[in-house]
Amino acid sequence: MWSGSHFPALQLCMVLFPLLATSATAADDNPYRLKPGARGPVCLDCHSDLQDQMQLSSVHTPVKSGECSDCHNPHASAHGQLLDADPATICAGCHSDLLPAEPVSVHAALADEGCARCHDPHASPNANNLLQAGNQLCYTCHEEMQAEVEGEEFQHAPVVDDCLACHDPHASGVAVSLLKQDVGSLCADCHDAARESFVQRHDGYPVAGSDCTSCHDPHGSGRSGILLARLHEPVANGMCKQCHQDASAEEPLQMRRPGISLCAGCHNSVLNELHSRNQLHWPVVEGAACANCHEPHGSDEAALLVAAPDDLCGGCHAETIEARVASLDQHPPVAQGQCSACHEPHAADAPFLLQASDDLQLCGGCHDWQTHSSHPIGPEIVDPRNPNLTLDCSSCHRPHGSPFKGLAHLDLGGEMCVQCHEQMQR
């Protein structure tokens, strides 16, 4: 119970508390305690160029409200343009809902360069303060895509109209490539898989929910139906049942036979040749077999590869690719992703699936090894460092990449040579 002596103090607190709370709120709204007009309008006295910009159709809300200090520190800053914090932190203060909590894919422009790569922080003649309107903004980075789309005879309508019909400009929480939904669901927004003409075009197969991009190019193509540039022959001929069960079967999309036995129906001579070799590439016989490296329907890559050769091989041989990328000197075929310039992709008689067991023969396809004629080399020359080996190209050179010039194992300035010529050591 309050005593009489405490009651006046309580009354005073009750009067002051609302005033203190109001003062604290005001300080939060005006952290620099600027005079009226000093948070924005006064800025225009010096930054008069913004006056014209503010007449544009899309003006950033803080600018329109005359609240420059929402983003800028009026006194000093450790950030460029007197920004109150790093740009990403400032933008996230108001636009925190633009990114999913666990994104599957994030726009590289946003991740690497920030919001200002696409948006003007003050004002723009384009909606959402975009630097350019529509696809033209996307094409400032994706020039190759623009050339591809505009050069194709058959173009996907949403691509011509607006990239954002399929892609989220910031990040996607559900799919790769910034797609708003998984491929099947996204396509179903426009294409009714139950429509009779759709069913007929797909030979009666229930393709709803499938990955449409396994046969179709989502941007454009030189083929009717925007089919991929390179198609597996059964697909090109509309012979789906050559690999799949009949469309009327209980599981029509099921393969007729598993793994390599299915491919053997057409490629039997190739498989016989492979199995006659001493060394087999493991993916050829493992699980999905041919489909480990080749697309069964179509691809933009030669030989229906599932990815560009460098990326495809790197899926298993990541350490080799990483070591090559980190090398000062890289073997040109490897740097260009042409692993098959030296290796057979399916099978070979030589170790490491090399196209020839003799280095001089393999390397001689591109290099005239006789330019080293002053240096002993060949199957009759024993390597002084190991009597079980002979001197060949790989005795001194690395096949993929090296931190030393000439793809050498060591510095050619002396360290490499004295491995054999010990008498020359200093």
ZAMARGU-4260 file (C-alpha; in steps of 0.2 Angstrom, whole numbers, plus 5000, padded with zeros to 4 digits):
<rodrens>
0) 5000/5000/5000 | 5006/5018/4995 | 5010/5029/5010 | 5004/5048/5009 | 5023/5053/5006
5) 5024/5042/4991 | 5008/5048/4982 | 5015/5065/4975 | 5030/5056/4968 | 5018/5043/4959
10) 5008/5057/4952 | 5024/5066/4945 | 5029/5050/4937 | 5012/5047/4929 | 5013/5064/4922
15) 5031/5063/4915 | 5031/5045/4908 | 5019/5049/4893 | 5030/5064/4890 | 5046/5054/4891
20) 5039/5040/4880 | 5033/5053/4867 | 5051/5061/4867 | 5059/5043/4865 | 5047/5040/4850
25) 5051/5057/4842 | 5070/5053/4844 | 5067/5036/4835 | 5058/5045/4821 | 5072/5059/4820
30) 5088/5051/4827 | 5098/5066/4821 | 5086/5078/4830 | 5085/5089/4814 | 5075/5104/4812
35) 5059/5104/4802 | 5063/5103/4784 | 5081/5098/4787 | 5077/5079/4784 | 5074/5082/4765
40) 5068/5099/4758 | 5084/5108/4764 | 5094/5095/4755 | 5087/5101/4739 | 5095/5118/4741
45) 5112/5110/4737 | 5106/5094/4728 | 5095/5104/4715 | 5098/5090/4702 | 5086/5080/4712
50) 5072/5092/4709 | 5070/5087/4691 | 5072/5068/4695 | 5058/5070/4708 | 5046/5074/4694
55) 5048/5057/4686 | 5033/5044/4687 | 5041/5033/4700 | 5049/5041/4715 | 5057/5031/4730
60) 5045/5033/4745 | 5058/5041/4757 | 5063/5054/4743 | 5045/5058/4739 | 5041/5060/4758
65) 5056/5072/4760 | 5065/5060/4771 | 5083/5059/4764 | 5090/5055/4782 | 5081/5038/4781
70) 5095/5032/4770 | 5109/5046/4772 | 5118/5052/4787 | 5118/5071/4787 | 5135/5073/4795
75) 5147/5059/4791 | 5148/5041/4786 | 5160/5026/4784 | 5150/5022/4768 | 5149/5030/4751
80) 5136/5044/4747 | 5135/5047/4766 | 5124/5032/4767 | 5119/5028/4785 | 5124/5009/4783
85) 5129/4998/4769 | 5116/4998/4755 | 5110/4980/4758 | 5106/4984/4776 | 5097/5000/4772
90) 5086/4992/4758 | 5082/4977/4769 | 5076/4989/4783 | 5060/4992/4772 | 5060/4978/4759
95) 5064/4963/4770 | 5050/4953/4763 | 5057/4952/4745 | 5069/4938/4749 | 5063/4920/4755
100) 5070/4914/4771 | 5079/4900/4763 | 5081/4904/4744 | 5085/4890/4732 | 5092/4903/4719
105) 5097/4921/4721 | 5099/4934/4707 | 5118/4936/4704 | 5115/4955/4701 | 5107/4957/4718
110) 5120/4946/4727 | 5135/4953/4719 | 5131/4971/4716 | 5115/4975/4726 | 5099/4983/4723
115) 5106/4998/4714 | 5111/4987/4699 | 5093/4987/4694 | 5085/5001/4704 | 5088/5019/4705
120) 5088/5024/4723 | 5079/5041/4720 | 5068/5040/4705 | 5065/5033/4688 | 5053/5034/4673
125) 5050/5016/4675 | 5039/5006/4688 | 5048/5001/4704 | 5062/5013/4701 | 5069/5001/4688
130) 5084/5008/4678 | 5076/5002/4662 | 5059/4995/4657 | 5055/4977/4655 | 5066/4964/4646
135) 5078/4978/4641 | 5085/4979/4659 | 5087/4960/4660 | 5097/4961/4643 | 5110/4973/4650
140) 5117/4957/4658 | 5110/4943/4648 | 5115/4949/4631 | 5118/4931/4624 | 5100/4927/4629
145) 5094/4942/4620 | 5103/4937/4604 | 5097/4919/4606 | 5079/4924/4608 | 5078/4937/4595
150) 5087/4926/4583 | 5076/4911/4584 | 5061/4907/4572 | 5050/4902/4586 | 5049/4912/4602
155) 5041/4908/4618 | 5028/4922/4620 | 5031/4925/4639 | 5049/4928/4635 | 5045/4941/4622
160) 5033/4950/4633 | 5041/4949/4650 | 5055/4939/4658 | 5046/4941/4675 | 5032/4930/4669
165) 5042/4915/4674 | 5057/4922/4684 | 5057/4931/4701 | 5069/4946/4699 | 5076/4944/4717
170) 5076/4926/4723 | 5066/4910/4722 | 5062/4899/4737 | 5056/4885/4727 | 5067/4882/4711
175) 5083/4885/4702 | 5086/4899/4689 | 5074/4911/4699 | 5059/4902/4693 | 5043/4906/4702
180) 5038/4888/4703 | 5044/4871/4698 | 5045/4869/4679 | 5029/4858/4678 | 5018/4869/4688
185) 5025/4885/4680 | 5021/4879/4662 | 5003/4873/4668 | 4999/4891/4672 | 4997/4894/4653
190) 4996/4876/4646 | 4981/4865/4650 | 4988/4848/4649 | 4970/4841/4649 | 4966/4850/4632
195) 4963/4838/4618 | 4975/4846/4606 | 4989/4846/4620 | 4986/4827/4623 | 4987/4823/4605
200) 5003/4833/4603 | 5011/4822/4616 | 5004/4805/4609 | 4992/4803/4623 | 5006/4802/4637
205) 5001/4811/4654 | 5015/4823/4654 | 5007/4835/4666 | 5019/4839/4680 | 5034/4833/4670
210) 5050/4843/4667 | 5044/4851/4650 | 5062/4858/4647 | 5068/4840/4644 | 5061/4842/4627
215) 5057/4861/4625 | 5068/4876/4625 | 5059/4888/4637 | 5065/4904/4628 | 5065/4900/4610
220) 5070/4888/4596 | 5072/4885/4578 | 5060/4870/4579 | 5041/4871/4579 | 5035/4869/4597
225) 5051/4877/4603 | 5058/4859/4604 | 5077/4858/4609 | 5090/4861/4595 | 5096/4843/4597
230) 5084/4829/4600 | 5086/4810/4603 | 5080/4802/4587 | 5065/4793/4595 | 5059/4810/4602
235) 5061/4819/4585 | 5051/4805/4577 | 5037/4805/4589 | 5041/4788/4595 | 5040/4789/4614
240) 5035/4771/4616 | 5052/4766/4609 | 5058/4769/4627 | 5043/4771/4637 | 5028/4760/4640
245) 5013/4762/4630 | 5002/4778/4633 | 4988/4767/4639 | 4999/4757/4651 | 4996/4758/4670
250) 5013/4767/4671 | 5015/4775/4654 | 5031/4785/4658 | 5040/4769/4665 | 5055/4764/4655
255) 5053/4747/4645 | 5069/4741/4651 | 5081/4747/4665 | 5098/4756/4663 | 5110/4751/4649
260) 5099/4737/4642 | 5087/4750/4636 | 5100/4759/4626 | 5107/4743/4619 | 5091/4741/4608
265) 5098/4754/4597 | 5116/4757/4602 | 5121/4738/4603 | 5136/4740/4591 | 5143/4754/4602
270) 5141/4745/4618 | 5149/4729/4611 | 5164/4740/4606 | 5165/4748/4624 | 5165/4731/4632
275) 5179/4725/4622 | 5191/4738/4630 | 5201/4736/4645 | 5195/4751/4654 | 5177/4756/4656
280) 5171/4773/4662 | 5161/4769/4678 | 5145/4780/4673 | 5143/4769/4658 | 5138/4754/4668
285) 5132/4762/4684 | 5113/4764/4688 | 5106/4775/4675 | 5120/4771/4663 | 5120/4782/4648
290) 5108/4794/4656 | 5121/4798/4669 | 5129/4809/4655 | 5117/4810/4641 | 5099/4817/4641
295) 5087/4805/4635 | 5075/4817/4626 | 5085/4832/4620 | 5099/4845/4625 | 5107/4861/4619
300) 5124/4852/4620 | 5132/4841/4607 | 5130/4822/4609 | 5114/4826/4620 | 5126/4829/4635
305) 5117/4834/4651 | 5129/4849/4653 | 5144/4857/4645 | 5159/4845/4646 | 5168/4855/4659
310) 5153/4855/4670 | 5149/4837/4667 | 5166/4830/4670 | 5168/4842/4685 | 5152/4834/4693
315) 5163/4819/4697 | 5181/4825/4695 | 5179/4842/4705 | 5196/4841/4712 | 5204/4840/4695
320) 5194/4855/4689 | 5198/4865/4704 | 5216/4861/4703 | 5216/4866/4685 | 5207/4882/4688
325) 5220/4887/4701 | 5234/4884/4690 | 5245/4897/4683 | 5248/4888/4667 | 5233/4878/4660
330) 5233/4865/4646 | 5222/4873/4633 | 5211/4858/4629 | 5207/4856/4648 | 5205/4875/4650
335) 5192/4875/4635 | 5183/4860/4643 | 5188/4848/4630 | 5192/4833/4641 | 5189/4821/4627
340) 5203/4829/4617 | 5214/4817/4627 | 5202/4805/4636 | 5189/4793/4629 | 5172/4797/4637
345) 5166/4779/4637 | 5180/4766/4637 | 5199/4764/4632 | 5213/4751/4633 | 5225/4764/4641
350) 5225/4769/4659 | 5215/4784/4664 | 5204/4781/4648 | 5218/4790/4638 | 5216/4789/4619
355) 5234/4781/4618 | 5245/4772/4630 | 5260/4780/4623 | 5263/4799/4629 | 5273/4803/4613
360) 5259/4797/4602 | 5245/4805/4613 | 5254/4822/4615 | 5261/4821/4597 | 5243/4823/4590
365) 5245/4842/4595 | 5263/4844/4599 | 5279/4840/4589 | 5289/4831/4603 | 5304/4831/4592
370) 5307/4849/4596 | 5314/4841/4612 | 5326/4830/4601 | 5341/4837/4611 | 5334/4829/4626
375) 5333/4810/4628 | 5315/4804/4627 | 5307/4788/4622 | 5303/4770/4628 | 5321/4765/4628
380) 5327/4780/4640 | 5326/4775/4659 | 5320/4789/4670 | 5335/4792/4682 | 5323/4796/4696
385) 5314/4779/4695 | 5322/4764/4686 | 5304/4757/4683 | 5299/4772/4672 | 5305/4778/4655
390) 5306/4797/4650 | 5291/4803/4641 | 5281/4820/4641 | 5273/4817/4658 | 5290/4815/4666
395) 5292/4834/4665 | 5275/4841/4661 | 5258/4840/4670 | 5243/4836/4659 | 5230/4847/4666
400) 5238/4863/4674 | 5253/4868/4684 | 5259/4883/4695 | 5274/4883/4684 | 5277/4889/4665
405) 5276/4875/4652 | 5265/4864/4663 | 5281/4859/4672 | 5281/4849/4688 | 5293/4861/4695
410) 5302/4878/4690 | 5310/4876/4673 | 5323/4888/4679 | 5333/4875/4687 | 5323/4865/4700
415) 5315/4854/4687 | 5331/4850/4678 | 5342/4845/4694 | 5330/4832/4698 | 5339/4821/4686
420) 5355/4832/4683 | 5361/4832/4701 | 5378/4837/4696 | 5371/4854/4691 | 5365/4858/4708
425) 5372/4873/4716
</rodrens>
